[in-house]
Amino acid sequence: MFLIFGFRTKPEALGWVGGPCRVCGQNGSRLLIREVTRFSLFFIPLIKVRTRYVVECHNPMCRSVDRISKSEAESLMRGGVRTA
Ligand SMILES: [Zn+2]
C-alpha cells in the first residue's frame, strides 16, 4: 500500500479593508487574504496546518503584499470589510 499526501495552500479573499496602504498610502485599495495550508491525503484536504493573513495593495503602481498577524487581521475585520 502506498500513500499520496501533500500540502496545499489555498488563498481566500476575505474582502477589502479600509485604511491607507503602508507602502503607497492609498486608501481602500487593500484586499485582505487568508492563506490556509492543509495537509491532504489522497488529494482530500484533512488537517489545517497553517493559516496566514496578508493584505495585498491593488493600486497598480504599488502591488505590495504585507504579511500581517492573526490579531491584526481580526482587528481589520472588526473595522469592516467590503466584499464587493
Ligand atoms: Zn500600496
PDB file of the backbone (N, CA, C, O) and the ligand in Angstrom, with CONECT records:
HET     ZN  A 101       1
ATOM      1  N   MET A   1       0.844  -1.189   0.000  1.00  0.00           N
ATOM      2  CA  MET A   1       0.000   0.000   0.000  1.00  0.00           C
ATOM      3  C   MET A   1       0.886   1.248   0.000  1.00  0.00           C
ATOM      4  O   MET A   1       1.913   1.289   0.678  1.00  0.00           O
ATOM      5  N   PHE A   2       0.491   2.234  -0.744  1.00  0.00           N
ATOM      6  CA  PHE A   2       1.234   3.486  -0.718  1.00  0.00           C
ATOM      7  C   PHE A   2       0.302   4.651  -0.465  1.00  0.00           C
ATOM      8  O   PHE A   2      -0.898   4.599  -0.734  1.00  0.00           O
ATOM      9  N   LEU A   3       0.900   5.700   0.061  1.00  0.00           N
ATOM     10  CA  LEU A   3       0.112   6.868   0.426  1.00  0.00           C
ATOM     11  C   LEU A   3       0.462   8.034  -0.490  1.00  0.00           C
ATOM     12  O   LEU A   3       1.624   8.241  -0.840  1.00  0.00           O
ATOM     13  N   ILE A   4      -0.543   8.774  -0.864  1.00  0.00           N
ATOM     14  CA  ILE A   4      -0.301  10.018  -1.580  1.00  0.00           C
ATOM     15  C   ILE A   4      -0.709  11.148  -0.653  1.00  0.00           C
ATOM     16  O   ILE A   4      -1.873  11.283  -0.276  1.00  0.00           O
ATOM     17  N   PHE A   5       0.283  11.958  -0.296  1.00  0.00           N
ATOM     18  CA  PHE A   5      -0.069  13.062   0.589  1.00  0.00           C
ATOM     19  C   PHE A   5       0.691  14.320   0.187  1.00  0.00           C
ATOM     20  O   PHE A   5       1.657  14.265  -0.573  1.00  0.00           O
ATOM     21  N   GLY A   6       0.250  15.418   0.696  1.00  0.00           N
ATOM     22  CA  GLY A   6       0.905  16.678   0.367  1.00  0.00           C
ATOM     23  C   GLY A   6       0.287  17.826   1.123  1.00  0.00           C
ATOM     24  O   GLY A   6      -0.615  17.657   1.943  1.00  0.00           O
ATOM     25  N   PHE A   7       0.808  19.014   0.818  1.00  0.00           N
ATOM     26  CA  PHE A   7       0.296  20.226   1.443  1.00  0.00           C
ATOM     27  C   PHE A   7      -0.231  21.144   0.352  1.00  0.00           C
ATOM     28  O   PHE A   7       0.388  21.320  -0.698  1.00  0.00           O
ATOM     29  N   ARG A   8      -1.367  21.710   0.624  1.00  0.00           N
ATOM     30  CA  ARG A   8      -1.946  22.629  -0.360  1.00  0.00           C
ATOM     31  C   ARG A   8      -2.298  23.936   0.322  1.00  0.00           C
ATOM     32  O   ARG A   8      -2.908  23.947   1.391  1.00  0.00           O
ATOM     33  N   THR A   9      -1.911  25.033  -0.303  1.00  0.00           N
ATOM     34  CA  THR A   9      -2.261  26.347   0.236  1.00  0.00           C
ATOM     35  C   THR A   9      -3.299  26.984  -0.664  1.00  0.00           C
ATOM     36  O   THR A   9      -3.123  27.106  -1.876  1.00  0.00           O
ATOM     37  N   LYS A  10      -4.377  27.380  -0.034  1.00  0.00           N
ATOM     38  CA  LYS A  10      -5.451  27.991  -0.799  1.00  0.00           C
ATOM     39  C   LYS A  10      -5.695  29.408  -0.293  1.00  0.00           C
ATOM     40  O   LYS A  10      -6.034  29.604   0.874  1.00  0.00           O
ATOM     41  N   PRO A  11      -5.520  30.399  -1.175  1.00  0.00           N
ATOM     42  CA  PRO A  11      -5.823  31.763  -0.733  1.00  0.00           C
ATOM     43  C   PRO A  11      -7.315  32.045  -0.809  1.00  0.00           C
ATOM     44  O   PRO A  11      -7.972  31.717  -1.797  1.00  0.00           O
ATOM     45  N   GLU A  12      -7.838  32.653   0.237  1.00  0.00           N
ATOM     46  CA  GLU A  12      -9.254  33.031   0.251  1.00  0.00           C
ATOM     47  C   GLU A  12      -9.334  34.531   0.471  1.00  0.00           C
ATOM     48  O   GLU A  12      -8.864  35.043   1.487  1.00  0.00           O
ATOM     49  N   ALA A  13      -9.926  35.230  -0.476  1.00  0.00           N
ATOM     50  CA  ALA A  13     -10.084  36.675  -0.322  1.00  0.00           C
ATOM     51  C   ALA A  13     -11.218  36.938   0.659  1.00  0.00           C
ATOM     52  O   ALA A  13     -12.335  36.452   0.476  1.00  0.00           O
ATOM     53  N   LEU A  14     -10.922  37.715   1.708  1.00  0.00           N
ATOM     54  CA  LEU A  14     -11.940  37.988   2.718  1.00  0.00           C
ATOM     55  C   LEU A  14     -12.679  39.283   2.431  1.00  0.00           C
ATOM     56  O   LEU A  14     -13.822  39.457   2.854  1.00  0.00           O
ATOM     57  N   GLY A  15     -12.035  40.187   1.718  1.00  0.00           N
ATOM     58  CA  GLY A  15     -12.702  41.432   1.379  1.00  0.00           C
ATOM     59  C   GLY A  15     -11.747  42.609   1.437  1.00  0.00           C
ATOM     60  O   GLY A  15     -10.585  42.484   1.824  1.00  0.00           O
ATOM     61  N   TRP A  16     -12.270  43.741   1.045  1.00  0.00           N
ATOM     62  CA  TRP A  16     -11.466  44.965   1.018  1.00  0.00           C
ATOM     63  C   TRP A  16     -11.502  45.615   2.382  1.00  0.00           C
ATOM     64  O   TRP A  16     -12.549  45.702   3.023  1.00  0.00           O
ATOM     65  N   VAL A  17     -10.354  46.064   2.809  1.00  0.00           N
ATOM     66  CA  VAL A  17     -10.295  46.704   4.118  1.00  0.00           C
ATOM     67  C   VAL A  17      -9.945  48.183   3.963  1.00  0.00           C
ATOM     68  O   VAL A  17      -9.305  48.605   3.000  1.00  0.00           O
ATOM     69  N   GLY A  18     -10.391  48.943   4.952  1.00  0.00           N
ATOM     70  CA  GLY A  18     -10.135  50.379   4.925  1.00  0.00           C
ATOM     71  C   GLY A  18      -8.729  50.701   5.400  1.00  0.00           C
ATOM     72  O   GLY A  18      -7.956  49.818   5.771  1.00  0.00           O
ATOM     73  N   GLY A  19      -8.431  51.955   5.378  1.00  0.00           N
ATOM     74  CA  GLY A  19      -7.122  52.388   5.854  1.00  0.00           C
ATOM     75  C   GLY A  19      -6.134  52.486   4.723  1.00  0.00           C
ATOM     76  O   GLY A  19      -6.283  51.832   3.691  1.00  0.00           O
ATOM     77  N   PRO A  20      -5.116  53.313   4.922  1.00  0.00           N
ATOM     78  CA  PRO A  20      -4.133  53.521   3.868  1.00  0.00           C
ATOM     79  C   PRO A  20      -3.120  52.384   3.773  1.00  0.00           C
ATOM     80  O   PRO A  20      -2.817  51.722   4.766  1.00  0.00           O
ATOM     81  N   CYS A  21      -2.607  52.169   2.577  1.00  0.00           N
ATOM     82  CA  CYS A  21      -1.539  51.203   2.341  1.00  0.00           C
ATOM     83  C   CYS A  21      -0.273  51.694   3.021  1.00  0.00           C
ATOM     84  O   CYS A  21       0.029  52.888   2.998  1.00  0.00           O
ATOM     85  N   ARG A  22       0.461  50.780   3.622  1.00  0.00           N
ATOM     86  CA  ARG A  22       1.698  51.143   4.313  1.00  0.00           C
ATOM     87  C   ARG A  22       2.784  51.605   3.347  1.00  0.00           C
ATOM     88  O   ARG A  22       3.706  52.327   3.729  1.00  0.00           O
ATOM     89  N   VAL A  23       2.661  51.178   2.087  1.00  0.00           N
ATOM     90  CA  VAL A  23       3.708  51.499   1.113  1.00  0.00           C
ATOM     91  C   VAL A  23       3.363  52.755   0.314  1.00  0.00           C
ATOM     92  O   VAL A  23       4.161  53.691   0.256  1.00  0.00           O
ATOM     93  N   CYS A  24       2.166  52.781  -0.309  1.00  0.00           N
ATOM     94  CA  CYS A  24       1.857  53.904  -1.200  1.00  0.00           C
ATOM     95  C   CYS A  24       0.896  54.906  -0.569  1.00  0.00           C
ATOM     96  O   CYS A  24       0.724  56.008  -1.089  1.00  0.00           O
ATOM     97  N   GLY A  25       0.267  54.535   0.549  1.00  0.00           N
ATOM     98  CA  GLY A  25      -0.610  55.473   1.238  1.00  0.00           C
ATOM     99  C   GLY A  25      -2.014  55.599   0.664  1.00  0.00           C
ATOM    100  O   GLY A  25      -2.827  56.369   1.176  1.00  0.00           O
ATOM    101  N   GLN A  26      -2.310  54.841  -0.404  1.00  0.00           N
ATOM    102  CA  GLN A  26      -3.645  54.928  -0.996  1.00  0.00           C
ATOM    103  C   GLN A  26      -4.673  54.261  -0.090  1.00  0.00           C
ATOM    104  O   GLN A  26      -4.424  53.204   0.490  1.00  0.00           O
ATOM    105  N   ASN A  27      -5.828  54.898   0.015  1.00  0.00           N
ATOM    106  CA  ASN A  27      -6.879  54.400   0.881  1.00  0.00           C
ATOM    107  C   ASN A  27      -7.795  53.414   0.182  1.00  0.00           C
ATOM    108  O   ASN A  27      -8.132  53.589  -0.989  1.00  0.00           O
ATOM    109  N   GLY A  28      -8.199  52.367   0.910  1.00  0.00           N
ATOM    110  CA  GLY A  28      -9.254  51.474   0.434  1.00  0.00           C
ATOM    111  C   GLY A  28      -8.887  50.579  -0.740  1.00  0.00           C
ATOM    112  O   GLY A  28      -9.777  50.029  -1.390  1.00  0.00           O
ATOM    113  N   SER A  29      -7.593  50.418  -1.029  1.00  0.00           N
ATOM    114  CA  SER A  29      -7.222  49.586  -2.172  1.00  0.00           C
ATOM    115  C   SER A  29      -6.602  48.271  -1.710  1.00  0.00           C
ATOM    116  O   SER A  29      -5.936  47.575  -2.477  1.00  0.00           O
ATOM    117  N   ARG A  30      -6.838  47.942  -0.428  1.00  0.00           N
ATOM    118  CA  ARG A  30      -6.183  46.754   0.105  1.00  0.00           C
ATOM    119  C   ARG A  30      -7.158  45.596   0.270  1.00  0.00           C
ATOM    120  O   ARG A  30      -8.252  45.746   0.813  1.00  0.00           O
ATOM    121  N   LEU A  31      -6.728  44.448  -0.210  1.00  0.00           N
ATOM    122  CA  LEU A  31      -7.541  43.237  -0.124  1.00  0.00           C
ATOM    123  C   LEU A  31      -6.949  42.331   0.957  1.00  0.00           C
ATOM    124  O   LEU A  31      -5.761  42.011   0.952  1.00  0.00           O
ATOM    125  N   LEU A  32      -7.821  41.931   1.882  1.00  0.00           N
ATOM    126  CA  LEU A  32      -7.378  41.034   2.951  1.00  0.00           C
ATOM    127  C   LEU A  32      -7.544  39.585   2.484  1.00  0.00           C
ATOM    128  O   LEU A  32      -8.615  39.176   2.036  1.00  0.00           O
ATOM    129  N   ILE A  33      -6.466  38.833   2.601  1.00  0.00           N
ATOM    130  CA  ILE A  33      -6.472  37.458   2.106  1.00  0.00           C
ATOM    131  C   ILE A  33      -6.026  36.508   3.216  1.00  0.00           C
ATOM    132  O   ILE A  33      -5.057  36.768   3.930  1.00  0.00           O
ATOM    133  N   ARG A  34      -6.752  35.412   3.338  1.00  0.00           N
ATOM    134  CA  ARG A  34      -6.353  34.372   4.281  1.00  0.00           C
ATOM    135  C   ARG A  34      -5.797  33.210   3.474  1.00  0.00           C
ATOM    136  O   ARG A  34      -6.447  32.710   2.556  1.00  0.00           O
ATOM    137  N   GLU A  35      -4.600  32.789   3.821  1.00  0.00           N
ATOM    138  CA  GLU A  35      -3.981  31.657   3.144  1.00  0.00           C
ATOM    139  C   GLU A  35      -4.004  30.466   4.081  1.00  0.00           C
ATOM    140  O   GLU A  35      -3.352  30.464   5.125  1.00  0.00           O
ATOM    141  N   VAL A  36      -4.759  29.462   3.698  1.00  0.00           N
ATOM    142  CA  VAL A  36      -4.894  28.288   4.556  1.00  0.00           C
ATOM    143  C   VAL A  36      -4.140  27.126   3.926  1.00  0.00           C
ATOM    144  O   VAL A  36      -4.404  26.740   2.787  1.00  0.00           O
ATOM    145  N   THR A  37      -3.207  26.581   4.677  1.00  0.00           N
ATOM    146  CA  THR A  37      -2.463  25.413   4.206  1.00  0.00           C
ATOM    147  C   THR A  37      -3.028  24.171   4.890  1.00  0.00           C
ATOM    148  O   THR A  37      -3.153  24.113   6.113  1.00  0.00           O
ATOM    149  N   ARG A  38      -3.360  23.192   4.076  1.00  0.00           N
ATOM    150  CA  ARG A  38      -3.924  21.961   4.629  1.00  0.00           C
ATOM    151  C   ARG A  38      -3.088  20.771   4.217  1.00  0.00           C
ATOM    152  O   ARG A  38      -2.539  20.709   3.117  1.00  0.00           O
ATOM    153  N   PHE A  39      -3.014  19.842   5.129  1.00  0.00           N
ATOM    154  CA  PHE A  39      -2.392  18.555   4.835  1.00  0.00           C
ATOM    155  C   PHE A  39      -3.442  17.695   4.159  1.00  0.00           C
ATOM    156  O   PHE A  39      -4.560  17.559   4.657  1.00  0.00           O
ATOM    157  N   SER A  40      -3.082  17.119   3.030  1.00  0.00           N
ATOM    158  CA  SER A  40      -4.076  16.301   2.335  1.00  0.00           C
ATOM    159  C   SER A  40      -3.556  14.895   2.097  1.00  0.00           C
ATOM    160  O   SER A  40      -2.359  14.663   1.922  1.00  0.00           O
ATOM    161  N   LEU A  41      -4.485  13.985   2.098  1.00  0.00           N
ATOM    162  CA  LEU A  41      -4.182  12.577   1.889  1.00  0.00           C
ATOM    163  C   LEU A  41      -5.058  12.104   0.729  1.00  0.00           C
ATOM    164  O   LEU A  41      -6.280  12.252   0.763  1.00  0.00           O
ATOM    165  N   PHE A  42      -4.443  11.552  -0.266  1.00  0.00           N
ATOM    166  CA  PHE A  42      -5.164  11.149  -1.482  1.00  0.00           C
ATOM    167  C   PHE A  42      -5.995  12.311  -2.035  1.00  0.00           C
ATOM    168  O   PHE A  42      -7.138  12.138  -2.458  1.00  0.00           O
ATOM    169  N   PHE A  43      -5.384  13.497  -2.017  1.00  0.00           N
ATOM    170  CA  PHE A  43      -5.969  14.718  -2.584  1.00  0.00           C
ATOM    171  C   PHE A  43      -7.181  15.223  -1.809  1.00  0.00           C
ATOM    172  O   PHE A  43      -7.893  16.109  -2.282  1.00  0.00           O
ATOM    173  N   ILE A  44      -7.417  14.673  -0.636  1.00  0.00           N
ATOM    174  CA  ILE A  44      -8.515  15.165   0.192  1.00  0.00           C
ATOM    175  C   ILE A  44      -7.913  15.995   1.327  1.00  0.00           C
ATOM    176  O   ILE A  44      -7.176  15.465   2.158  1.00  0.00           O
ATOM    177  N   PRO A  45      -8.225  17.299   1.364  1.00  0.00           N
ATOM    178  CA  PRO A  45      -7.674  18.129   2.442  1.00  0.00           C
ATOM    179  C   PRO A  45      -8.225  17.678   3.791  1.00  0.00           C
ATOM    180  O   PRO A  45      -9.439  17.584   3.975  1.00  0.00           O
ATOM    181  N   LEU A  46      -7.333  17.405   4.724  1.00  0.00           N
ATOM    182  CA  LEU A  46      -7.772  16.852   6.007  1.00  0.00           C
ATOM    183  C   LEU A  46      -7.532  17.800   7.171  1.00  0.00           C
ATOM    184  O   LEU A  46      -8.465  18.162   7.889  1.00  0.00           O
ATOM    185  N   ILE A  47      -6.295  18.193   7.352  1.00  0.00           N
ATOM    186  CA  ILE A  47      -5.952  18.943   8.561  1.00  0.00           C
ATOM    187  C   ILE A  47      -5.416  20.313   8.179  1.00  0.00           C
ATOM    188  O   ILE A  47      -4.544  20.446   7.320  1.00  0.00           O
ATOM    189  N   LYS A  48      -5.957  21.321   8.836  1.00  0.00           N
ATOM    190  CA  LYS A  48      -5.451  22.672   8.673  1.00  0.00           C
ATOM    191  C   LYS A  48      -4.116  22.766   9.391  1.00  0.00           C
ATOM    192  O   LYS A  48      -4.070  22.581  10.607  1.00  0.00           O
ATOM    193  N   VAL A  49      -3.040  23.046   8.692  1.00  0.00           N
ATOM    194  CA  VAL A  49      -1.754  23.108   9.374  1.00  0.00           C
ATOM    195  C   VAL A  49      -1.267  24.527   9.599  1.00  0.00           C
ATOM    196  O   VAL A  49      -0.494  24.778  10.524  1.00  0.00           O
ATOM    197  N   ARG A  50      -1.709  25.460   8.765  1.00  0.00           N
ATOM    198  CA  ARG A  50      -1.222  26.815   8.938  1.00  0.00           C
ATOM    199  C   ARG A  50      -2.210  27.796   8.326  1.00  0.00           C
ATOM    200  O   ARG A  50      -2.768  27.545   7.257  1.00  0.00           O
ATOM    201  N   THR A  51      -2.420  28.900   9.002  1.00  0.00           N
ATOM    202  CA  THR A  51      -3.241  29.978   8.464  1.00  0.00           C
ATOM    203  C   THR A  51      -2.418  31.252   8.519  1.00  0.00           C
ATOM    204  O   THR A  51      -1.891  31.625   9.567  1.00  0.00           O
ATOM    205  N   ARG A  52      -2.318  31.907   7.385  1.00  0.00           N
ATOM    206  CA  ARG A  52      -1.595  33.165   7.334  1.00  0.00           C
ATOM    207  C   ARG A  52      -2.491  34.228   6.737  1.00  0.00           C
ATOM    208  O   ARG A  52      -3.392  33.938   5.950  1.00  0.00           O
ATOM    209  N   TYR A  53      -2.230  35.451   7.122  1.00  0.00           N
ATOM    210  CA  TYR A  53      -3.004  36.562   6.588  1.00  0.00           C
ATOM    211  C   TYR A  53      -2.080  37.537   5.874  1.00  0.00           C
ATOM    212  O   TYR A  53      -0.992  37.852   6.358  1.00  0.00           O
ATOM    213  N   VAL A  54      -2.526  38.004   4.727  1.00  0.00           N
ATOM    214  CA  VAL A  54      -1.773  39.039   4.029  1.00  0.00           C
ATOM    215  C   VAL A  54      -2.744  40.114   3.551  1.00  0.00           C
ATOM    216  O   VAL A  54      -3.922  39.842   3.321  1.00  0.00           O
ATOM    217  N   VAL A  55      -2.245  41.319   3.408  1.00  0.00           N
ATOM    218  CA  VAL A  55      -3.017  42.359   2.729  1.00  0.00           C
ATOM    219  C   VAL A  55      -2.273  42.723   1.451  1.00  0.00           C
ATOM    220  O   VAL A  55      -1.076  43.008   1.450  1.00  0.00           O
ATOM    221  N   GLU A  56      -3.034  42.700   0.372  1.00  0.00           N
ATOM    222  CA  GLU A  56      -2.483  42.992  -0.950  1.00  0.00           C
ATOM    223  C   GLU A  56      -2.976  44.361  -1.376  1.00  0.00           C
ATOM    224  O   GLU A  56      -4.178  44.627  -1.350  1.00  0.00           O
ATOM    225  N   CYS A  57      -2.065  45.226  -1.766  1.00  0.00           N
ATOM    226  CA  CYS A  57      -2.470  46.531  -2.266  1.00  0.00           C
ATOM    227  C   CYS A  57      -2.764  46.401  -3.760  1.00  0.00           C
ATOM    228  O   CYS A  57      -1.941  45.901  -4.527  1.00  0.00           O
ATOM    229  N   HIS A  58      -3.956  46.861  -4.158  1.00  0.00           N
ATOM    230  CA  HIS A  58      -4.322  46.726  -5.565  1.00  0.00           C
ATOM    231  C   HIS A  58      -4.161  48.019  -6.350  1.00  0.00           C
ATOM    232  O   HIS A  58      -4.690  48.160  -7.453  1.00  0.00           O
ATOM    233  N   ASN A  59      -3.431  48.951  -5.774  1.00  0.00           N
ATOM    234  CA  ASN A  59      -3.013  50.103  -6.556  1.00  0.00           C
ATOM    235  C   ASN A  59      -2.007  49.593  -7.589  1.00  0.00           C
ATOM    236  O   ASN A  59      -0.969  49.051  -7.210  1.00  0.00           O
ATOM    237  N   PRO A  60      -2.291  49.753  -8.889  1.00  0.00           N
ATOM    238  CA  PRO A  60      -1.407  49.162  -9.916  1.00  0.00           C
ATOM    239  C   PRO A  60       0.025  49.675  -9.859  1.00  0.00           C
ATOM    240  O   PRO A  60       0.938  49.021 -10.361  1.00  0.00           O
ATOM    241  N   MET A  61       0.228  50.848  -9.246  1.00  0.00           N
ATOM    242  CA  MET A  61       1.584  51.380  -9.129  1.00  0.00           C
ATOM    243  C   MET A  61       2.323  50.795  -7.927  1.00  0.00           C
ATOM    244  O   MET A  61       3.524  51.010  -7.767  1.00  0.00           O
ATOM    245  N   CYS A  62       1.608  50.063  -7.093  1.00  0.00           N
ATOM    246  CA  CYS A  62       2.202  49.633  -5.825  1.00  0.00           C
ATOM    247  C   CYS A  62       2.285  48.112  -5.730  1.00  0.00           C
ATOM    248  O   CYS A  62       3.377  47.543  -5.714  1.00  0.00           O
ATOM    249  N   ARG A  63       1.127  47.458  -5.668  1.00  0.00           N
ATOM    250  CA  ARG A  63       1.071  45.993  -5.639  1.00  0.00           C
ATOM    251  C   ARG A  63       1.851  45.371  -4.500  1.00  0.00           C
ATOM    252  O   ARG A  63       2.385  44.270  -4.640  1.00  0.00           O
ATOM    253  N   SER A  64       1.924  46.054  -3.387  1.00  0.00           N
ATOM    254  CA  SER A  64       2.683  45.498  -2.276  1.00  0.00           C
ATOM    255  C   SER A  64       1.864  44.411  -1.575  1.00  0.00           C
ATOM    256  O   SER A  64       0.633  44.436  -1.587  1.00  0.00           O
ATOM    257  N   VAL A  65       2.556  43.482  -0.980  1.00  0.00           N
ATOM    258  CA  VAL A  65       1.917  42.420  -0.200  1.00  0.00           C
ATOM    259  C   VAL A  65       2.527  42.457   1.190  1.00  0.00           C
ATOM    260  O   VAL A  65       3.738  42.335   1.368  1.00  0.00           O
ATOM    261  N   ASP A  66       1.650  42.628   2.164  1.00  0.00           N
ATOM    262  CA  ASP A  66       2.093  42.744   3.545  1.00  0.00           C
ATOM    263  C   ASP A  66       1.611  41.538   4.338  1.00  0.00           C
ATOM    264  O   ASP A  66       0.417  41.236   4.342  1.00  0.00           O
ATOM    265  N   ARG A  67       2.512  40.855   5.000  1.00  0.00           N
ATOM    266  CA  ARG A  67       2.077  39.757   5.876  1.00  0.00           C
ATOM    267  C   ARG A  67       1.684  40.356   7.210  1.00  0.00           C
ATOM    268  O   ARG A  67       2.426  41.152   7.786  1.00  0.00           O
ATOM    269  N   ILE A  68       0.516  39.972   7.701  1.00  0.00           N
ATOM    270  CA  ILE A  68       0.073  40.515   8.983  1.00  0.00           C
ATOM    271  C   ILE A  68      -0.277  39.363   9.916  1.00  0.00           C
ATOM    272  O   ILE A  68      -0.470  38.228   9.480  1.00  0.00           O
ATOM    273  N   SER A  69      -0.355  39.669  11.190  1.00  0.00           N
ATOM    274  CA  SER A  69      -0.665  38.634  12.176  1.00  0.00           C
ATOM    275  C   SER A  69      -2.169  38.412  12.221  1.00  0.00           C
ATOM    276  O   SER A  69      -2.951  39.199  11.688  1.00  0.00           O
ATOM    277  N   LYS A  70      -2.552  37.311  12.876  1.00  0.00           N
ATOM    278  CA  LYS A  70      -3.966  36.979  13.010  1.00  0.00           C
ATOM    279  C   LYS A  70      -4.711  38.087  13.752  1.00  0.00           C
ATOM    280  O   LYS A  70      -5.829  38.445  13.382  1.00  0.00           O
ATOM    281  N   SER A  71      -4.086  38.630  14.805  1.00  0.00           N
ATOM    282  CA  SER A  71      -4.780  39.661  15.578  1.00  0.00           C
ATOM    283  C   SER A  71      -4.938  40.940  14.761  1.00  0.00           C
ATOM    284  O   SER A  71      -5.945  41.637  14.889  1.00  0.00           O
ATOM    285  N   GLU A  72      -3.946  41.254  13.917  1.00  0.00           N
ATOM    286  CA  GLU A  72      -4.090  42.408  13.026  1.00  0.00           C
ATOM    287  C   GLU A  72      -5.224  42.180  12.034  1.00  0.00           C
ATOM    288  O   GLU A  72      -6.018  43.080  11.759  1.00  0.00           O
ATOM    289  N   ALA A  73      -5.286  40.948  11.496  1.00  0.00           N
ATOM    290  CA  ALA A  73      -6.352  40.622  10.546  1.00  0.00           C
ATOM    291  C   ALA A  73      -7.719  40.732  11.211  1.00  0.00           C
ATOM    292  O   ALA A  73      -8.675  41.232  10.619  1.00  0.00           O
ATOM    293  N   GLU A  74      -7.792  40.252  12.463  1.00  0.00           N
ATOM    294  CA  GLU A  74      -9.073  40.316  13.173  1.00  0.00           C
ATOM    295  C   GLU A  74      -9.489  41.750  13.440  1.00  0.00           C
ATOM    296  O   GLU A  74     -10.672  42.078  13.352  1.00  0.00           O
ATOM    297  N   SER A  75      -8.530  42.611  13.764  1.00  0.00           N
ATOM    298  CA  SER A  75      -8.911  43.997  14.021  1.00  0.00           C
ATOM    299  C   SER A  75      -9.313  44.692  12.716  1.00  0.00           C
ATOM    300  O   SER A  75     -10.177  45.569  12.722  1.00  0.00           O
ATOM    301  N   LEU A  76      -8.686  44.303  11.591  1.00  0.00           N
ATOM    302  CA  LEU A  76      -9.110  44.852  10.295  1.00  0.00           C
ATOM    303  C   LEU A  76     -10.540  44.419   9.981  1.00  0.00           C
ATOM    304  O   LEU A  76     -11.341  45.208   9.480  1.00  0.00           O
ATOM    305  N   MET A  77     -10.854  43.140  10.284  1.00  0.00           N
ATOM    306  CA  MET A  77     -12.190  42.633  10.002  1.00  0.00           C
ATOM    307  C   MET A  77     -13.230  43.286  10.891  1.00  0.00           C
ATOM    308  O   MET A  77     -14.365  43.513  10.473  1.00  0.00           O
ATOM    309  N   ARG A  78     -12.829  43.590  12.143  1.00  0.00           N
ATOM    310  CA  ARG A  78     -13.744  44.306  13.023  1.00  0.00           C
ATOM    311  C   ARG A  78     -14.029  45.701  12.494  1.00  0.00           C
ATOM    312  O   ARG A  78     -15.127  46.233  12.660  1.00  0.00           O
ATOM    313  N   GLY A  79     -13.019  46.287  11.852  1.00  0.00           N
ATOM    314  CA  GLY A  79     -13.182  47.610  11.265  1.00  0.00           C
ATOM    315  C   GLY A  79     -14.099  47.584  10.036  1.00  0.00           C
ATOM    316  O   GLY A  79     -14.532  48.632   9.558  1.00  0.00           O
ATOM    317  N   GLY A  80     -14.387  46.390   9.534  1.00  0.00           N
ATOM    318  CA  GLY A  80     -15.326  46.247   8.425  1.00  0.00           C
ATOM    319  C   GLY A  80     -14.619  45.918   7.130  1.00  0.00           C
ATOM    320  O   GLY A  80     -13.625  46.553   6.777  1.00  0.00           O
ATOM    321  N   VAL A  81     -15.137  44.911   6.411  1.00  0.00           N
ATOM    322  CA  VAL A  81     -14.606  44.568   5.100  1.00  0.00           C
ATOM    323  C   VAL A  81     -15.721  44.690   4.063  1.00  0.00           C
ATOM    324  O   VAL A  81     -16.883  44.388   4.337  1.00  0.00           O
ATOM    325  N   ARG A  82     -15.350  45.130   2.895  1.00  0.00           N
ATOM    326  CA  ARG A  82     -16.294  45.196   1.775  1.00  0.00           C
ATOM    327  C   ARG A  82     -16.028  43.996   0.891  1.00  0.00           C
ATOM    328  O   ARG A  82     -14.885  43.747   0.507  1.00  0.00           O
ATOM    329  N   THR A  83     -17.057  43.261   0.570  1.00  0.00           N
ATOM    330  CA  THR A  83     -16.822  42.067  -0.251  1.00  0.00           C
ATOM    331  C   THR A  83     -17.115  42.324  -1.710  1.00  0.00           C
ATOM    332  O   THR A  83     -16.832  41.469  -2.548  1.00  0.00           O
ATOM    333  N   ALA A  84     -17.679  43.491  -2.046  1.00  0.00           N
ATOM    334  CA  ALA A  84     -17.959  43.777  -3.453  1.00  0.00           C
ATOM    335  C   ALA A  84     -16.891  44.710  -4.015  1.00  0.00           C
ATOM    336  O   ALA A  84     -16.945  45.074  -5.190  1.00  0.00           O
TER     337      ALA A  84
HETATM  338 ZN    ZN A 101       0.004  50.369  -1.915  1.00  0.00          ZN2+
END
